[in-house]
């Protein structure tokens, strides 16, 4: 699993993490939280954040991750990031109105997906 944040239009890569052992849903969740954190650090509280993952959006909203990936030595790296992301979300409530569903049928694949679908 790996994930990144990309500016729509310019395709500027804002961050990239991985690869590591994980799941697509965990990568989508971590990308949303990293985008929220980055924009908060920049003082940009209005920019829309797009995702094609209903699951990741729900995990951000609920501040809970419901994955079946086992916690073990092989998944330690991803769960460190998940735990850190959840801690950040608890301290910084996510403005869900700015996390929008990417309309894949209309716009095609989301640029952050590395073009692998």
Rosetta constraint file for C-alpha pairs under 8 A:
AtomPair CA 1 CA 18 HARMONIC 6.43 0.50
AtomPair CA 1 CA 19 HARMONIC 5.16 0.50
AtomPair CA 1 CA 20 HARMONIC 5.29 0.50
AtomPair CA 1 CA 21 HARMONIC 5.77 0.50
AtomPair CA 1 CA 22 HARMONIC 5.22 0.50
AtomPair CA 1 CA 23 HARMONIC 5.98 0.50
AtomPair CA 1 CA 24 HARMONIC 6.43 0.50
AtomPair CA 1 CA 27 HARMONIC 6.44 0.50
AtomPair CA 2 CA 16 HARMONIC 7.36 0.50
AtomPair CA 2 CA 17 HARMONIC 5.60 0.50
AtomPair CA 2 CA 18 HARMONIC 4.30 0.50
AtomPair CA 2 CA 19 HARMONIC 4.48 0.50
AtomPair CA 2 CA 20 HARMONIC 6.48 0.50
AtomPair CA 2 CA 27 HARMONIC 6.22 0.50
AtomPair CA 3 CA 16 HARMONIC 5.72 0.50
AtomPair CA 3 CA 17 HARMONIC 5.45 0.50
AtomPair CA 3 CA 18 HARMONIC 6.63 0.50
AtomPair CA 3 CA 19 HARMONIC 7.91 0.50
AtomPair CA 3 CA 27 HARMONIC 5.49 0.50
AtomPair CA 3 CA 28 HARMONIC 6.96 0.50
AtomPair CA 3 CA 30 HARMONIC 7.72 0.50
AtomPair CA 3 CA 31 HARMONIC 6.06 0.50
AtomPair CA 3 CA 112 HARMONIC 7.34 0.50
AtomPair CA 3 CA 113 HARMONIC 7.55 0.50
AtomPair CA 4 CA 13 HARMONIC 7.06 0.50
AtomPair CA 4 CA 14 HARMONIC 7.21 0.50
AtomPair CA 4 CA 15 HARMONIC 5.23 0.50
AtomPair CA 4 CA 16 HARMONIC 4.12 0.50
AtomPair CA 4 CA 17 HARMONIC 6.24 0.50
AtomPair CA 4 CA 31 HARMONIC 6.08 0.50
AtomPair CA 4 CA 112 HARMONIC 5.83 0.50
AtomPair CA 4 CA 113 HARMONIC 7.89 0.50
AtomPair CA 5 CA 13 HARMONIC 5.87 0.50
AtomPair CA 5 CA 14 HARMONIC 5.26 0.50
AtomPair CA 5 CA 15 HARMONIC 5.34 0.50
AtomPair CA 5 CA 16 HARMONIC 6.70 0.50
AtomPair CA 5 CA 31 HARMONIC 6.41 0.50
AtomPair CA 5 CA 35 HARMONIC 6.55 0.50
AtomPair CA 5 CA 112 HARMONIC 5.87 0.50
AtomPair CA 6 CA 11 HARMONIC 5.45 0.50
AtomPair CA 6 CA 12 HARMONIC 5.47 0.50
AtomPair CA 6 CA 13 HARMONIC 4.51 0.50
AtomPair CA 6 CA 14 HARMONIC 5.69 0.50
AtomPair CA 6 CA 15 HARMONIC 7.55 0.50
AtomPair CA 6 CA 111 HARMONIC 6.61 0.50
AtomPair CA 6 CA 112 HARMONIC 5.48 0.50
AtomPair CA 7 CA 11 HARMONIC 5.09 0.50
AtomPair CA 7 CA 12 HARMONIC 5.20 0.50
AtomPair CA 7 CA 13 HARMONIC 6.56 0.50
AtomPair CA 7 CA 14 HARMONIC 7.15 0.50
AtomPair CA 8 CA 12 HARMONIC 7.79 0.50
AtomPair CA 8 CA 111 HARMONIC 7.19 0.50
AtomPair CA 11 CA 111 HARMONIC 7.00 0.50
AtomPair CA 20 CA 77 HARMONIC 7.27 0.50
AtomPair CA 20 CA 78 HARMONIC 6.94 0.50
AtomPair CA 21 CA 74 HARMONIC 6.94 0.50
AtomPair CA 21 CA 75 HARMONIC 5.81 0.50
AtomPair CA 21 CA 77 HARMONIC 7.83 0.50
AtomPair CA 21 CA 78 HARMONIC 6.85 0.50
AtomPair CA 22 CA 26 HARMONIC 6.51 0.50
AtomPair CA 22 CA 27 HARMONIC 7.19 0.50
AtomPair CA 22 CA 69 HARMONIC 7.32 0.50
AtomPair CA 22 CA 75 HARMONIC 6.72 0.50
AtomPair CA 22 CA 78 HARMONIC 6.21 0.50
AtomPair CA 23 CA 27 HARMONIC 6.30 0.50
AtomPair CA 23 CA 69 HARMONIC 7.51 0.50
AtomPair CA 24 CA 28 HARMONIC 6.15 0.50
AtomPair CA 25 CA 29 HARMONIC 6.12 0.50
AtomPair CA 25 CA 53 HARMONIC 7.37 0.50
AtomPair CA 25 CA 55 HARMONIC 6.72 0.50
AtomPair CA 25 CA 56 HARMONIC 5.95 0.50
AtomPair CA 26 CA 30 HARMONIC 6.06 0.50
AtomPair CA 26 CA 56 HARMONIC 7.28 0.50
AtomPair CA 26 CA 67 HARMONIC 7.74 0.50
AtomPair CA 26 CA 82 HARMONIC 7.69 0.50
AtomPair CA 27 CA 31 HARMONIC 6.04 0.50
AtomPair CA 28 CA 32 HARMONIC 6.35 0.50
AtomPair CA 28 CA 51 HARMONIC 7.53 0.50
AtomPair CA 28 CA 53 HARMONIC 6.68 0.50
AtomPair CA 28 CA 56 HARMONIC 5.65 0.50
AtomPair CA 29 CA 33 HARMONIC 6.42 0.50
AtomPair CA 29 CA 56 HARMONIC 4.45 0.50
AtomPair CA 29 CA 57 HARMONIC 7.01 0.50
AtomPair CA 29 CA 59 HARMONIC 6.90 0.50
AtomPair CA 29 CA 60 HARMONIC 6.85 0.50
AtomPair CA 30 CA 34 HARMONIC 5.98 0.50
AtomPair CA 30 CA 81 HARMONIC 7.42 0.50
AtomPair CA 30 CA 82 HARMONIC 6.76 0.50
AtomPair CA 30 CA 85 HARMONIC 6.83 0.50
AtomPair CA 31 CA 35 HARMONIC 6.03 0.50
AtomPair CA 32 CA 36 HARMONIC 6.21 0.50
AtomPair CA 32 CA 49 HARMONIC 7.52 0.50
AtomPair CA 32 CA 51 HARMONIC 7.60 0.50
AtomPair CA 32 CA 56 HARMONIC 7.61 0.50
AtomPair CA 32 CA 57 HARMONIC 7.76 0.50
AtomPair CA 32 CA 60 HARMONIC 7.69 0.50
AtomPair CA 33 CA 37 HARMONIC 6.09 0.50
AtomPair CA 33 CA 60 HARMONIC 7.39 0.50
AtomPair CA 33 CA 85 HARMONIC 6.17 0.50
AtomPair CA 33 CA 89 HARMONIC 7.53 0.50
AtomPair CA 34 CA 38 HARMONIC 6.01 0.50
AtomPair CA 34 CA 85 HARMONIC 7.71 0.50
AtomPair CA 35 CA 39 HARMONIC 6.09 0.50
AtomPair CA 35 CA 49 HARMONIC 7.37 0.50
AtomPair CA 36 CA 40 HARMONIC 6.04 0.50
AtomPair CA 36 CA 94 HARMONIC 7.40 0.50
AtomPair CA 37 CA 41 HARMONIC 6.12 0.50
AtomPair CA 38 CA 42 HARMONIC 6.31 0.50
AtomPair CA 39 CA 43 HARMONIC 6.11 0.50
AtomPair CA 39 CA 44 HARMONIC 4.95 0.50
AtomPair CA 39 CA 45 HARMONIC 6.54 0.50
AtomPair CA 39 CA 47 HARMONIC 7.86 0.50
AtomPair CA 40 CA 44 HARMONIC 5.79 0.50
AtomPair CA 40 CA 45 HARMONIC 6.18 0.50
AtomPair CA 46 CA 98 HARMONIC 7.03 0.50
AtomPair CA 47 CA 98 HARMONIC 6.91 0.50
AtomPair CA 48 CA 98 HARMONIC 4.75 0.50
AtomPair CA 48 CA 99 HARMONIC 6.06 0.50
AtomPair CA 48 CA 100 HARMONIC 6.77 0.50
AtomPair CA 49 CA 98 HARMONIC 5.93 0.50
AtomPair CA 49 CA 99 HARMONIC 4.75 0.50
AtomPair CA 49 CA 100 HARMONIC 6.01 0.50
AtomPair CA 50 CA 99 HARMONIC 5.71 0.50
AtomPair CA 50 CA 100 HARMONIC 4.82 0.50
AtomPair CA 50 CA 101 HARMONIC 5.72 0.50
AtomPair CA 50 CA 102 HARMONIC 5.36 0.50
AtomPair CA 51 CA 57 HARMONIC 7.52 0.50
AtomPair CA 51 CA 99 HARMONIC 7.16 0.50
AtomPair CA 51 CA 100 HARMONIC 6.37 0.50
AtomPair CA 51 CA 101 HARMONIC 5.34 0.50
AtomPair CA 51 CA 102 HARMONIC 5.27 0.50
AtomPair CA 51 CA 110 HARMONIC 7.55 0.50
AtomPair CA 52 CA 101 HARMONIC 5.66 0.50
AtomPair CA 52 CA 102 HARMONIC 4.93 0.50
AtomPair CA 52 CA 103 HARMONIC 7.37 0.50
AtomPair CA 52 CA 104 HARMONIC 7.18 0.50
AtomPair CA 52 CA 110 HARMONIC 7.02 0.50
AtomPair CA 53 CA 57 HARMONIC 6.38 0.50
AtomPair CA 53 CA 101 HARMONIC 7.45 0.50
AtomPair CA 54 CA 58 HARMONIC 6.24 0.50
AtomPair CA 54 CA 101 HARMONIC 7.49 0.50
AtomPair CA 55 CA 59 HARMONIC 6.24 0.50
AtomPair CA 56 CA 60 HARMONIC 6.29 0.50
AtomPair CA 57 CA 61 HARMONIC 6.17 0.50
AtomPair CA 57 CA 99 HARMONIC 7.34 0.50
AtomPair CA 58 CA 62 HARMONIC 5.95 0.50
AtomPair CA 59 CA 63 HARMONIC 5.54 0.50
AtomPair CA 59 CA 64 HARMONIC 5.15 0.50
AtomPair CA 59 CA 65 HARMONIC 5.38 0.50
AtomPair CA 59 CA 66 HARMONIC 7.49 0.50
AtomPair CA 60 CA 64 HARMONIC 6.96 0.50
AtomPair CA 60 CA 89 HARMONIC 7.45 0.50
AtomPair CA 60 CA 94 HARMONIC 7.20 0.50
AtomPair CA 61 CA 94 HARMONIC 7.04 0.50
AtomPair CA 61 CA 96 HARMONIC 6.66 0.50
AtomPair CA 63 CA 86 HARMONIC 6.13 0.50
AtomPair CA 63 CA 89 HARMONIC 6.45 0.50
AtomPair CA 63 CA 90 HARMONIC 6.93 0.50
AtomPair CA 64 CA 86 HARMONIC 7.17 0.50
AtomPair CA 69 CA 75 HARMONIC 7.98 0.50
AtomPair CA 70 CA 75 HARMONIC 7.24 0.50
AtomPair CA 71 CA 75 HARMONIC 5.80 0.50
AtomPair CA 71 CA 76 HARMONIC 6.59 0.50
AtomPair CA 71 CA 79 HARMONIC 7.12 0.50
AtomPair CA 72 CA 76 HARMONIC 5.94 0.50
AtomPair CA 75 CA 79 HARMONIC 6.32 0.50
AtomPair CA 76 CA 80 HARMONIC 6.13 0.50
AtomPair CA 77 CA 81 HARMONIC 6.64 0.50
AtomPair CA 78 CA 82 HARMONIC 6.23 0.50
AtomPair CA 79 CA 83 HARMONIC 5.94 0.50
AtomPair CA 80 CA 84 HARMONIC 6.20 0.50
AtomPair CA 81 CA 85 HARMONIC 6.05 0.50
AtomPair CA 82 CA 86 HARMONIC 6.14 0.50
AtomPair CA 83 CA 87 HARMONIC 6.18 0.50
AtomPair CA 84 CA 88 HARMONIC 6.24 0.50
AtomPair CA 85 CA 89 HARMONIC 6.20 0.50
AtomPair CA 86 CA 90 HARMONIC 6.21 0.50
AtomPair CA 87 CA 91 HARMONIC 6.50 0.50
AtomPair CA 88 CA 92 HARMONIC 5.97 0.50
AtomPair CA 89 CA 93 HARMONIC 5.58 0.50
AtomPair CA 89 CA 94 HARMONIC 6.56 0.50
AtomPair CA 95 CA 99 HARMONIC 7.45 0.50
AtomPair CA 102 CA 107 HARMONIC 7.84 0.50
AtomPair CA 102 CA 110 HARMONIC 6.87 0.50
AtomPair CA 103 CA 107 HARMONIC 5.89 0.50
AtomPair CA 103 CA 108 HARMONIC 7.49 0.50
AtomPair CA 104 CA 108 HARMONIC 4.63 0.50
AtomPair CA 104 CA 109 HARMONIC 5.47 0.50
AtomPair CA 104 CA 110 HARMONIC 6.87 0.50
AtomPair CA 109 CA 113 HARMONIC 7.23 0.50
AtomPair CA 109 CA 115 HARMONIC 7.32 0.50
AtomPair CA 109 CA 117 HARMONIC 7.77 0.50
AtomPair CA 111 CA 115 HARMONIC 7.02 0.50
AtomPair CA 113 CA 117 HARMONIC 7.54 0.50
